Amino acid sequence: MSAACRDLAPKLNIGAKTLRKWVVQAQTDAGNRTGPTSEELEEIRRLKRENRDLRETNDILKAAASFFARELDPRNRQKSLSSSG
């Protein structure tokens, strides 16, 4: 397959490694090779993206909760009231 990819790739104006990767993925998608299918790889990418977004959201919510906890702490309110007078 490598020789065929090396011969055909320039005719398609792509790299031989790229063509070989596409052929291997097509074989995997067809069930002729083991490994994750294109659909599974896309699902993994989607889940990683979603996981990253959820982690970022969680970090923002933690920071906001911490901020409001400090703001609403009665001990902090008494300090700010006594220092403003």
C-alpha positions as CSV (number, residue, x, y, z in Angstrom):
1,M,0.0,0.0,0.0
2,S,2.8,2.4,0.8
3,A,4.2,2.2,-2.8
4,A,0.8,2.7,-4.3
5,C,0.3,5.8,-2.0
6,R,3.7,7.2,-3.0
7,D,2.9,6.7,-6.7
8,L,-0.7,8.1,-6.6
9,A,-0.3,10.9,-4.1
10,P,1.5,13.3,-6.4
11,K,-1.1,12.8,-9.1
12,L,-3.8,13.8,-6.5
13,N,-1.6,16.7,-5.3
14,I,-1.4,15.5,-1.7
15,G,1.2,13.9,0.5
16,A,1.8,10.2,0.5
17,K,1.4,10.0,4.3
18,T,-1.9,11.9,4.0
19,L,-3.2,9.5,1.4
20,R,-2.1,6.5,3.4
21,K,-3.8,7.8,6.5
22,W,-7.0,8.3,4.5
23,V,-6.8,4.7,3.1
24,V,-6.2,3.2,6.5
25,Q,-9.2,5.2,7.9
26,A,-11.4,4.1,5.1
27,Q,-10.4,0.5,5.8
28,T,-11.2,1.0,9.5
29,D,-14.6,2.6,8.6
30,A,-15.4,-0.4,6.4
31,G,-14.5,-2.8,9.2
32,N,-11.5,-4.2,7.4
33,R,-9.1,-2.9,10.1
34,T,-9.3,-2.5,13.8
35,G,-9.3,0.9,15.5
36,P,-11.8,3.8,16.0
37,T,-14.0,4.6,13.0
38,S,-14.3,8.2,11.7
39,E,-17.6,8.4,13.6
40,E,-16.1,7.3,16.8
41,L,-13.1,9.7,16.4
42,E,-15.6,12.6,15.8
43,E,-17.5,11.6,18.9
44,I,-14.3,11.5,20.9
45,R,-13.4,15.0,19.6
46,R,-16.9,16.3,20.5
47,L,-16.7,14.8,24.0
48,K,-13.3,16.3,24.6
49,R,-14.5,19.7,23.5
50,E,-17.6,19.4,25.7
51,N,-15.5,18.3,28.6
52,R,-13.2,21.3,28.2
53,D,-16.1,23.6,28.0
54,L,-17.7,22.1,31.1
55,R,-14.4,22.4,33.0
56,E,-14.1,26.1,32.1
57,T,-17.7,26.7,33.1
58,N,-17.1,24.9,36.4
59,D,-14.0,27.0,37.1
60,I,-16.0,30.2,36.4
61,L,-18.8,29.1,38.7
62,K,-16.4,28.2,41.5
63,A,-14.7,31.6,41.2
64,A,-18.1,33.3,41.2
65,A,-19.3,31.3,44.2
66,S,-16.1,32.2,46.1
67,F,-16.5,35.8,45.3
68,F,-20.1,36.0,46.4
69,A,-19.3,34.0,49.5
70,R,-16.8,36.6,50.5
71,E,-19.1,39.4,49.6
72,L,-22.0,38.0,51.6
73,D,-19.9,37.0,54.6
74,P,-21.3,39.1,57.6
75,R,-17.8,39.5,59.0
76,N,-16.8,41.3,55.8
77,R,-19.9,43.5,55.9
78,Q,-19.2,44.7,59.4
79,K,-15.6,45.6,58.4
80,S,-16.7,47.6,55.4
81,L,-19.5,49.4,57.4
82,S,-17.1,50.4,60.2
83,S,-14.4,51.6,57.8
84,S,-16.8,53.7,55.7
85,G,-18.0,55.7,58.7
